[in-house]
Amino acid sequence: MTDKEIVDLYRSGQREKAFKEIVDSYSERLYWHVRRFLWSHEDTDDLLQEIFVKVWSSLPSFRGDSQLYTWIYRIATNESLNFVQKQKIRSALRFESITPKIEEKIDEDTLMNGDQLQRELAKAVQRLPAKQRTVFIMRWFDDMSYEEISEILETSVGALKASYHFASEKIKADIEKNLK
């Protein structure tokens, strides 16, 4: 079912059916999108439920100014970034760094079947500033166009290209340094 058909279904009063279609259409893609921010299956599952609750509660205010797809990804991305920020704050209050914990999650991740290079890439991505990390995840892993990312993050395509370029350079340098 297309996004337009889902929105039409919702507007015709078949709200539960429309929401089921959203969950069926987006669960797997959103799972992996969120997982690349959190690197924990349990945290991702919990946050994904919260994201779908937010989508459900916000659906009446969806005006259609953007595509349903980008609107849902905006919610998922913002919730993921908020979750990571809260983790950082909690760690800071305990005078700890969150980076080693995330890197440990990456090393222990049973769903990551890649080699050392893949793990180093994941760790390097996590060391990026939030905006560069977000752009890199959406462009590299989610294979989104700059135009789609621009709509989701409400940022210009030029700024996104610059962020992606800087992120790529930092990741390359980070991986080269850690694989020596």
Disulfide bonds with the S-S distance in Angstrom:
none
